[in-house]
Amino acid sequence: MVFSSALIGLREGLEAALVVSILVAFLVKTGRTHALRFVWPGVGAAVLLSVAVGAILTYSTAQLSFEHQELLGGSLSIVAVGFVTAMVFWMRKASRHIAAELRGKMEDALQVGPAAVLLLSFLAVGREGLETAVFFYSAVQTAQSDTVQPLTGFVIGIAIAIVLAYLLYRGAVRFNLAKFFTITGVLLVFVAAGVLGYGLHDLQEAQFLPGLTTLAFDASSTLPETSWYGALLKGIFNYSQQTTALQAVAWVAYVVIVLPLFLKPTRKKTTRKNTARENTAPAAAGAATVEE
């Protein structure tokens, strides 16, 4: 659970941190550092909103009945799967153009005024933050209301993301972000498949979906979740020792459909010279214009 939470925190945190670094770098390079005082309040407000939403989702649902908790948890788990899927495909497609897009939006915001700069910063980071809040709630549900492991994982992942983004911004490190997002994307496909399975299981326990007693397999005696290897599989892939037929079919179908689509080569329209230049993360631009 710590690993999967850290992976999601790393992806979401790095995307948000790169967005901030691009905006900051643009203002610094164009000599408009005075606008930075409007960027940071927007970023801070987005972070606070995300934390608040995560806390409300996690702790307010404790007052609900078991069936309603499972129904809400299962529904939000499926929403989280949708977010993860959209996130990995969006970053794969938009990685080369996100910096230019953000710089254009910041230029427009500067023409409007300070409120527009603050709103742009808030919205740019807020989307990642709200997705993270939903992921956190889903992770807590998967961990059977244990908030410590998911919270630890998210904090570790986000902390690493912030450090990486800062080092990229300062030019202290350079690495291929396209490969990074591809590798983490593949891992997240399996994480999302596990979250989908748990979400469907919650809906079955809420009696919203049938088939709770129809098991695809029961590995309680051979691969128990209490063993170190069972806990490892549960933490990485959301393994369940008692998996219903619906869970198993959904897990396999998700991986079989989504993974090949994610790994499918895309058409490259850049020249070899531009590709070589884009493949190395540029420090001043926040390392977001990279080859897919």
C-alpha positions as CSV (number, residue, x, y, z in Angstrom):
1,M,0.0,0.0,0.0
2,V,2.9,2.4,0.7
3,F,4.4,1.7,-2.7
4,S,1.3,2.2,-4.7
5,S,0.4,5.4,-2.7
6,A,3.9,6.7,-3.1
7,L,3.8,6.0,-6.9
8,I,0.6,8.0,-7.3
9,G,1.9,10.7,-5.0
10,L,5.1,10.9,-7.1
11,R,3.3,11.1,-10.4
12,E,0.7,13.7,-9.2
13,G,3.2,15.6,-7.2
14,L,5.7,15.8,-10.1
15,E,3.1,16.9,-12.5
16,A,2.0,19.7,-10.2
17,A,5.5,20.7,-9.3
18,L,6.5,20.8,-13.0
19,V,3.5,23.1,-13.7
20,V,4.6,25.4,-10.9
21,S,8.3,25.4,-12.1
22,I,7.2,26.2,-15.6
23,L,5.1,29.2,-14.5
24,V,7.9,30.4,-12.1
25,A,10.6,30.0,-14.8
26,F,8.6,31.9,-17.3
27,L,8.1,34.9,-15.0
28,V,11.7,34.9,-13.9
29,K,13.1,34.7,-17.5
30,T,10.8,37.4,-18.7
31,G,11.7,39.7,-15.9
32,R,8.2,39.8,-14.3
33,T,9.1,38.4,-10.9
34,H,6.7,40.8,-9.3
35,A,3.9,38.4,-10.4
36,L,5.3,35.6,-8.3
37,R,3.6,37.0,-5.2
38,F,0.3,36.1,-6.9
39,V,1.4,32.6,-8.0
40,W,2.3,31.3,-4.5
41,P,-1.1,32.2,-2.9
42,G,-2.9,30.3,-5.7
43,V,-0.6,27.3,-5.3
44,G,-1.1,27.4,-1.5
45,A,-4.9,27.7,-1.8
46,A,-5.0,24.7,-4.2
47,V,-2.9,22.6,-1.7
48,L,-5.2,23.5,1.2
49,L,-8.3,22.7,-0.8
50,S,-6.9,19.3,-1.7
51,V,-6.0,18.5,1.8
52,A,-9.5,19.6,3.0
53,V,-11.3,17.5,0.4
54,G,-9.2,14.5,1.3
55,A,-9.8,14.9,5.0
56,I,-13.6,15.4,4.5
57,L,-13.9,12.3,2.2
58,T,-11.8,10.2,4.6
59,Y,-13.2,11.1,8.0
60,S,-16.8,12.3,7.4
61,T,-17.8,9.0,5.8
62,A,-17.2,7.2,9.1
63,Q,-20.7,8.3,10.2
64,L,-22.3,6.4,7.3
65,S,-23.7,2.9,7.5
66,F,-21.5,0.1,6.3
67,E,-23.5,-0.3,3.0
68,H,-23.3,3.4,2.3
69,Q,-19.6,3.5,3.1
70,E,-18.9,0.6,0.7
71,L,-21.1,2.2,-2.0
72,L,-19.3,5.6,-1.7
73,G,-15.9,4.0,-1.5
74,G,-16.5,1.7,-4.5
75,S,-17.9,4.6,-6.5
76,L,-14.9,6.9,-5.7
77,S,-12.5,4.0,-6.4
78,I,-13.9,3.7,-9.9
79,V,-13.7,7.5,-10.3
80,A,-10.0,7.3,-9.1
81,V,-9.4,4.6,-11.8
82,G,-10.8,7.0,-14.4
83,F,-8.5,9.8,-13.1
84,V,-5.4,7.5,-13.2
85,T,-6.2,6.3,-16.7
86,A,-6.7,9.9,-18.0
87,M,-3.6,11.1,-16.2
88,V,-1.2,8.6,-17.7
89,F,-2.6,9.1,-21.3
90,W,-2.8,12.9,-20.9
91,M,0.8,13.3,-19.7
92,R,2.0,10.9,-22.5
93,K,0.3,13.1,-25.1
94,A,0.8,16.5,-23.7
95,S,4.4,16.3,-22.3
96,R,5.9,18.0,-25.3
97,H,3.5,20.9,-25.4
98,I,2.6,21.6,-21.8
99,A,5.3,24.2,-21.3
100,A,4.3,26.3,-24.3
101,E,0.6,26.0,-23.4
102,L,1.2,27.1,-19.8
103,R,3.5,30.0,-20.8
104,G,0.7,31.2,-23.2
105,K,-1.9,31.0,-20.5
106,M,0.4,32.9,-18.1
107,E,1.0,35.6,-20.7
108,D,-2.8,36.0,-21.1
109,A,-3.3,36.1,-17.3
110,L,-0.7,38.8,-16.9
111,Q,-2.6,40.9,-19.4
112,V,-5.8,40.5,-17.4
113,G,-4.3,41.2,-13.9
114,P,-3.2,39.7,-10.6
115,A,-6.5,37.9,-10.0
116,A,-6.1,36.0,-13.2
117,V,-2.5,35.0,-12.3
118,L,-3.7,33.7,-8.9
119,L,-6.6,31.8,-10.5
120,L,-4.4,30.2,-13.2
121,S,-2.0,29.0,-10.5
122,F,-4.8,27.7,-8.4
123,L,-6.5,25.8,-11.2
124,A,-3.2,24.4,-12.6
125,V,-2.3,22.8,-9.3
126,G,-5.8,22.3,-8.0
127,R,-6.7,19.6,-10.6
128,E,-3.7,17.5,-9.5
129,G,-4.6,18.1,-5.9
130,L,-8.2,17.1,-6.2
131,E,-7.3,13.9,-8.0
132,T,-4.8,13.1,-5.3
133,A,-7.5,13.6,-2.7
134,V,-9.7,11.1,-4.4
135,F,-6.8,8.7,-4.7
136,F,-6.1,9.0,-1.0
137,Y,-9.6,8.2,-0.1
138,S,-9.6,5.2,-2.4
139,A,-6.3,4.0,-0.9
140,V,-7.7,4.3,2.6
141,Q,-10.7,2.2,1.6
142,T,-8.4,-0.4,0.0
143,A,-6.3,-0.4,3.2
144,Q,-9.5,-1.1,5.2
145,S,-9.5,2.4,6.8
146,D,-5.8,2.3,7.7
147,T,-4.8,5.9,7.0
148,V,-1.2,5.6,8.1
149,Q,0.2,3.5,5.2
150,P,-1.6,5.5,2.4
151,L,-0.6,8.8,4.0
152,T,3.0,7.7,4.4
153,G,3.1,6.7,0.8
154,F,1.6,9.9,-0.5
155,V,3.9,12.1,1.6
156,I,7.0,10.2,0.4
157,G,6.0,10.3,-3.2
158,I,5.1,14.0,-3.1
159,A,8.3,14.9,-1.2
160,I,10.4,13.1,-3.9
161,A,8.5,14.9,-6.6
162,I,9.1,18.3,-5.1
163,V,12.8,17.6,-4.8
164,L,13.1,16.3,-8.4
165,A,11.2,19.3,-9.8
166,Y,13.4,21.7,-7.9
167,L,16.6,20.0,-9.1
168,L,15.3,20.0,-12.6
169,Y,14.5,23.6,-12.4
170,R,17.9,24.5,-11.0
171,G,19.6,22.3,-13.7
172,A,21.2,20.1,-11.0
173,V,19.8,16.9,-12.7
174,R,18.8,15.9,-16.2
175,F,16.9,12.8,-17.1
176,N,14.4,11.6,-19.8
177,L,11.0,12.5,-18.5
178,A,9.3,10.7,-21.3
179,K,10.8,7.4,-20.1
180,F,10.0,8.2,-16.5
181,F,6.3,8.8,-17.3
182,T,6.2,5.7,-19.4
183,I,7.6,3.5,-16.7
184,T,5.5,4.9,-14.0
185,G,2.5,4.8,-16.3
186,V,2.9,1.0,-16.8
187,L,3.1,0.5,-13.1
188,L,0.0,2.7,-12.6
189,V,-2.0,0.6,-15.0
190,F,-1.5,-2.4,-12.7
191,V,-2.2,-0.2,-9.6
192,A,-5.4,1.1,-11.3
193,A,-6.5,-2.4,-12.2
194,G,-6.2,-3.4,-8.5
195,V,-8.1,-0.3,-7.4
196,L,-10.8,-1.1,-10.0
197,G,-11.1,-4.6,-8.5
198,Y,-11.4,-3.3,-5.0
199,G,-14.0,-0.7,-6.1
200,L,-16.1,-3.4,-7.6
201,H,-15.8,-5.5,-4.5
202,D,-17.0,-2.6,-2.4
203,L,-20.0,-2.2,-4.6
204,Q,-20.6,-6.0,-4.3
205,E,-20.5,-5.7,-0.5
206,A,-22.9,-2.8,-0.7
207,Q,-25.2,-5.1,-2.6
208,F,-25.1,-2.7,-5.5
209,L,-23.5,-5.4,-7.7
210,P,-24.1,-9.2,-7.6
211,G,-21.6,-12.0,-7.3
212,L,-20.0,-11.4,-3.9
213,T,-20.0,-15.1,-3.1
214,T,-18.8,-16.2,-6.6
215,L,-15.1,-16.5,-6.2
216,A,-12.6,-16.7,-9.0
217,F,-10.1,-18.1,-6.6
218,D,-9.4,-18.3,-2.8
219,A,-5.6,-18.2,-2.1
220,S,-6.0,-17.7,1.7
221,S,-4.0,-20.8,2.5
222,T,-1.3,-20.6,-0.2
223,L,-0.9,-16.8,-0.6
224,P,-2.3,-15.1,2.4
225,E,-2.3,-11.3,2.7
226,T,-0.8,-11.6,6.1
227,S,2.4,-13.1,4.7
228,W,5.3,-10.8,3.7
229,Y,4.9,-11.8,0.0
230,G,1.1,-11.4,0.2
231,A,1.5,-8.0,1.8
232,L,4.0,-7.0,-0.9
233,L,1.6,-8.0,-3.7
234,K,-1.3,-6.2,-1.9
235,G,0.8,-3.1,-1.5
236,I,2.0,-2.9,-5.1
237,F,-0.9,-4.5,-7.1
238,N,-3.8,-4.4,-4.5
239,Y,-3.8,-8.2,-4.5
240,S,-6.8,-9.8,-2.7
241,Q,-6.5,-13.3,-1.4
242,Q,-10.3,-13.8,-2.0
243,T,-11.1,-12.4,-5.4
244,T,-14.6,-12.6,-6.9
245,A,-15.2,-13.5,-10.5
246,L,-16.2,-9.9,-11.3
247,Q,-13.0,-8.6,-9.8
248,A,-10.8,-11.0,-11.7
249,V,-12.6,-10.3,-15.1
250,A,-12.4,-6.6,-14.5
251,W,-8.7,-6.7,-13.6
252,V,-7.7,-8.8,-16.6
253,A,-9.9,-6.8,-19.0
254,Y,-8.5,-3.4,-17.8
255,V,-4.9,-4.5,-18.2
256,V,-5.4,-6.2,-21.5
257,I,-7.2,-3.2,-23.0
258,V,-5.4,-0.2,-21.4
259,L,-1.8,-1.4,-21.3
260,P,-1.4,-2.1,-25.1
261,L,-3.1,1.3,-25.8
262,F,-0.7,3.1,-23.5
263,L,2.4,1.4,-24.9
264,K,1.2,1.9,-28.5
265,P,3.8,3.9,-30.4
266,T,2.8,7.4,-31.4
267,R,3.7,9.2,-34.6
268,K,6.7,11.4,-34.2
269,K,6.6,14.7,-36.2
270,T,9.8,16.2,-34.8
271,T,13.2,16.0,-36.5
272,R,16.1,14.0,-35.1
273,K,17.8,17.1,-34.0
274,N,14.7,18.4,-32.1
275,T,14.1,14.9,-30.6
276,A,17.6,14.8,-29.2
277,R,17.1,18.3,-27.7
278,E,13.7,17.5,-26.2
279,N,14.6,14.2,-24.7
280,T,16.8,15.8,-22.1
281,A,14.8,17.7,-19.6
282,P,15.5,21.5,-19.9
283,A,16.1,23.0,-16.5
284,A,14.9,26.5,-17.0
285,A,11.6,25.4,-18.6
286,G,10.7,23.0,-15.7
287,A,11.6,19.9,-17.8
288,A,8.2,19.5,-19.4
289,T,8.9,19.7,-23.1
290,V,10.1,16.2,-23.8
291,E,9.8,13.7,-26.5
292,E,7.1,11.1,-26.0
